[in-house]
Amino acid sequence: MTQAPEVALARELGLCYAELAMVTDRDAGEASATSLGVPVKMEAVFERLKAMAATTRRLINQAVPMIEATPVACGCSEMAPDPALPMGDA
């Protein structure tokens, strides 16, 4: 899955955006997984999510204070150009 729709909406609204992704299974797009005929079981995906929960919590707990302490100078809050207009005409 991608975060493309969320990124576009955040930009349109002038919001800063960051993504945290977790790989729960590697079968998507891998010929070896489909050629072996080994289906991904939801139980395995949930086990992987559970195993990564502590690391994810720790990462978020460390990142949020850093984000709050960092002055925003990224330009995200500037209004995005109107997609209906040619670049630079907003």
C-alpha positions as CSV (number, residue, x, y, z in Angstrom):
1,M,0.0,0.0,0.0
2,T,1.1,3.5,-0.5
3,Q,0.3,6.8,1.3
4,A,-0.1,8.8,-2.0
5,P,-3.7,9.9,-1.4
6,E,-2.9,11.1,2.2
7,V,0.2,12.9,1.0
8,A,-1.7,14.8,-1.7
9,L,-4.5,15.7,0.7
10,A,-2.0,16.9,3.4
11,R,-0.2,19.1,0.8
12,E,-3.5,20.5,-0.4
13,L,-4.5,21.4,3.2
14,G,-1.0,22.8,4.0
15,L,-0.3,20.1,6.6
16,C,3.1,18.6,7.4
17,Y,3.1,14.9,6.8
18,A,5.2,11.9,7.8
19,E,4.7,8.2,7.2
20,L,5.5,5.2,9.3
21,A,5.2,1.9,7.4
22,M,5.6,-1.6,8.7
23,V,6.3,-4.6,6.4
24,T,4.0,-7.4,7.6
25,D,4.5,-9.8,4.7
26,R,6.7,-9.9,1.6
27,D,4.5,-11.7,-0.8
28,A,3.2,-8.7,-2.8
29,G,5.1,-8.5,-6.0
30,E,7.4,-11.4,-5.3
31,A,7.3,-14.1,-7.9
32,S,8.8,-16.6,-5.5
33,A,5.9,-16.4,-3.0
34,T,3.3,-16.9,-5.7
35,S,5.3,-19.6,-7.6
36,L,5.8,-21.6,-4.4
37,G,2.0,-21.5,-3.9
38,V,2.5,-20.4,-0.2
39,P,-0.5,-18.1,0.6
40,V,-0.1,-15.4,3.3
41,K,-2.1,-16.2,6.3
42,M,-3.7,-13.4,8.3
43,E,-2.6,-15.0,11.5
44,A,1.0,-14.6,10.4
45,V,0.4,-10.9,9.5
46,F,-1.2,-10.3,12.9
47,E,1.7,-12.0,14.6
48,R,4.2,-9.8,12.8
49,L,2.2,-6.6,13.7
50,K,2.1,-7.8,17.4
51,A,5.9,-8.4,17.3
52,M,6.5,-4.9,15.9
53,A,4.2,-3.1,18.3
54,A,6.8,-2.3,21.0
55,T,9.3,-1.0,18.5
56,T,6.6,1.1,16.8
57,R,5.5,2.6,20.2
58,R,9.1,3.4,21.1
59,L,9.7,5.0,17.8
60,I,6.6,7.2,18.0
61,N,7.3,8.1,21.7
62,Q,10.8,9.3,20.7
63,A,9.8,11.0,17.5
64,V,6.8,13.1,18.7
65,P,8.9,15.2,21.2
66,M,11.5,15.8,18.5
67,I,8.8,17.0,16.1
68,E,7.2,19.2,18.7
69,A,10.6,20.8,19.6
70,T,11.6,21.4,16.0
71,P,10.6,24.8,14.4
72,V,8.6,24.3,11.3
73,A,10.4,25.8,8.4
74,C,9.4,23.3,5.8
75,G,6.9,25.3,3.8
76,C,4.1,22.7,4.2
77,S,1.8,25.4,5.7
78,E,2.0,27.4,2.5
79,M,-1.0,26.8,0.3
80,A,-0.5,24.3,-2.4
81,P,-0.8,25.5,-6.0
82,D,-4.2,25.0,-7.5
83,P,-3.9,21.8,-9.6
84,A,-6.2,23.3,-12.2
85,L,-3.7,26.1,-12.9
86,P,-0.3,25.8,-14.6
87,M,2.6,25.7,-12.2
88,G,3.5,29.1,-10.7
89,D,0.1,30.7,-11.4
90,A,-1.4,30.1,-7.9
